[in-house]
């Protein structure tokens, strides 16, 4: 018996925890790629975004994953970021299917996350050199995409990289913000200093408000909806399906229905007083012939 109990205990310890109740799965998780030359982590813009988002969603838990990549001026190494972000998204979707992911990035990081959402390898790029696009159904695990200072077509052309194209499944839930005259994201921009003004310009809070709205909509969509009542009224419950508790009220001018034969269990079996004499009723007068 001791051996059997130990075997059961061991089996319970190694049994996989159901993904829906997996420990450590937050309500939402921000997967953020920092900008060029920023220190490892999510970077100042990313941290401001996470802080603002947490203030918008209140009691909901928000996890953070910083995309691991060089983020240097050696721009081809951005592929490392695409690979790392893609791997993390797939892992989270498998292990925490109820966690709503938010993909975000600033500057070079915005390009990285934009490519993560792409539904096809860009023209002129060998599929063997870049990660494959995410499976289409993974888009259901991503509630929103927030990009700050995403490099423009002009900028990507200048560094000999293909333009960033957001995948169609992600586009409706994407906010793509660019400060006016930003040299990196504005096709006509001339100021590099503007590239560092996303917090001061209020765009980080704007992005957080958008993402919070998308998260709330996604959480609401997950709440089970009770089945609709059938046509003609609600379905009877076990309590209401039986006979009514009170007798029906007779229609005006009609006598109530006669009681069932036999004495009532709450009344004596014989009348308390003898019945009175029956008063004869005179027969109706004959009607004469019509003239």
N, C-alpha and C positions, 0 to 999 in steps of 0.2 A: 504493500500500500504506500509506503514511504517512497519507493522508487517510482510508482505511478504518479504520485503527487508532484515529485520533483520534475518528472518529464512534462507534466502539464504546465508547471510554472515556467520551465525552460521554453516550451513552445510559445507561451504567451509573451515571453520577453523578446523572442526573435520574430514574432509575427509582425508584418508590416502594419503601420498605423494607417487607417484610411486617409486618403489624401484630403477629403473634405474636412477632417479634424486634425490635420497634421500640425504638430506643435511648431511654433515659430513662423507661421504664415500670417502676415499682416493683412489688414483690409485692403491696403493699396501699397504699391512699391514704386518708387521713382528710380528708373534706370537712367542715369545721367552721365554724359560725356563732357568733360571739361574742355576749355579752349586752349589754343596754342600757347605753350610755355607756362601754363599754370601748373602749380604743384599738384602731385597726385591727390586724388580725391574728386569731389564734384566741382571744385573751384568756387570763387566768390559769387558768381552769378548763379551757379547751381545751388549753393547753400542758401542764398537769399530766396530762391524759388521754393525750395523745400520748406523753409521756415514759414513763408507766406501761405503755402498750400496747407500746412498743418493747422494754421490758424483758421483756414476756411472750412475744414472738414470736422472740426471739433473733436468729439470723442473717438472718431475712427483712427485706427492705427496706420501710420505711414512709414514703411521701411524705405531704406535707401541703398542703392548699389551704384558704386562709382565704377564706370567702365575702365578697364585696365588697358591702357595703350600709351605710347610715348608722348603724344601731343607735342611734337616738336615741329620745326620748320621743314623737316624731311617728310613732306606731305604723303608720299606713298605708304608710309608706315601707318596711315589711318586705317589701312586694311586690317591691321591688328585689332583696332577698336571695333570694327564691324564684326570681326570673328568673335571677339570676347562678348560683345553685347548680344549677338545672335545666340550664342551658347547659353548665356544666362537667361534670356527670354524663354528658350525652349525648356530649360531646366525648371524654371519657375512655373511655367504652364503645366508641366507634368507633375510636379510635386505639390504645388499650391494652386489648384485649378480655380479656386474662388477668390484668389488675390487679383485685384485689378491693377494691371501694370500701366505706368506712365513713362513713355519714352521721351527723354529730353536731352538737350545739348546746347552748348554755346559755341559759336564761331566754328572752328574745325570740328568740335564735338557735335555741332548741329548737322554738319555734313555727314558725319559718321552715322548719326541716328537716322538721318534721312535715307541714307543708303540701306540701313537695316530694314526699313519699311518697303523698299522697292520690290516690285513683283517680277522683275526681270533684270538680268545682268545688262549693264549699260552697253550701248553700241561701241564697238572698238575695244572692248575689254574681253580678255580670254576667260571663259568660265573656270578654267583651272587656276586662275590667279586670285579669284575672289570667292567668298562664301556663297553658297546657293541661297536664293531667296527663301524667306520663311514660309513654311506651309500655310496655305490660305486660312485654315481653321484657327491658327494661332492668333489671328487678328481679333478673335472674340475675347481673348484674354487681355487685350490692350484697350484700356478705356480712353486714352488720350495721348496726343503727341504735342510737345511744346518745344519749339525751336526758336532760339534767340541769336540774331546775327548770322543766319545761315548764308554761306558764301554764294554770291550771285553767279549767274552764268558767265558774266564777264570775268569775275575773279577765278572761277574754276578753269576757264579757258587760259587765263594767264599762267596758271600753274600746271597746265597740260593735263587736267583731269576732266572727266565727263561731268556734265551738270547734274545736280541733285534732283531726282524726281521722286516725289512721295507716291507710294503705291495707292491705287484707287480705293482699296479697302480701308486705308488709314486717313485718306484726305479729308473726309467729312468730320473727323474728330481731331484735326490738326490745327494748331494755331502757330503761325509763322510770323514772328515779329522782327521788325527792322527799324532802327532809329534813323530818322531822316539824315541824309548826307553821310551815312556810315560807308566808308570806303569798301568794306568787305561785303556787305549785303545789298547796298543800294547801287543799282546799275549805273547811276550818275553821281554817286557819292565821291567826295574828295577828302573827307576828314577821317583820319584813323583814330583820333581822340574820341570821336562820337561812338566808336565801337565799344567803349568802356562805360557807356552811360545808361545801360539798360535798367539798373536799379534806380538811379536818380530820375530817369524819364518815366518811371511808373510802369514800365512794360513787364517787369517781373511780376508785380502784383496783378497786372492785367492777364498775364499768362496763367497765374495761379487761380484766378477767379474762373477763367474758362475751363481749366482742368477740373476744378472742384465741381463745376456744373456737370461736366461729362461723367465724373465719378458718381455723383449723386444719381444721375439718370441710369447709370449702369447698375448701381446697387438696387435701385427701385425696381428695375426690370427683373432682378433675381428673386424678388419677394413673390411667393406663390399666391396666385389669385384663386379665391374659392370658386367652385363651379357655378355657372349661372343656373337660375331656376328654370324649369321647363316652361314652355309656352302654356298660357292659361292659368298661371299662378304658381306659387312655390310648391315644391314636392312635399307631401304630407310626412311629418316625422312620426316615429313610433308612438308619440304621445297624442298626436292629433288625428291619427288614422282610425282610432276607435270611435264608438258612438259618442255623440255630444253629451256633455255632462248635464245640460239643462234641457227640458223638453222644448220642442219648437212652439213658437207662439202662433195660435190659429189666426187665419186671416180675418179681417173685419167682417162681421155679419154671419160667421160660421161658428157652429157650436164646437167646443173642443172635442177631441176624439174620445170615445167611450173607453173607460178603463178596461184592462184585461180581465177575463173571467177569473173568478176565484177570489177569496179574501186576500186583502193586503196583509203581509206579515206584521205590519205595525198597527192594525185595527182589529177589534174583536170580530169573531166569526159570525155573530148574530147581531141584529140591530139593537141599539140601546133602548129604543122605545118602539111600541107597535106602530105600524103605519096607520094613518087616519083613513076615514071612509073615502071611497072613490066617488067623486062628484060626477053624475052622468052628464054627458054632453048631448045637447039636442041635435037631432039630425038636421041637415040642411033643408030648406024649403024647396018644394018642387018648382021647377021652372016651366012656365006655360009655353004653349006653341007660339012660334013667331007669327005675326000678322002678315 
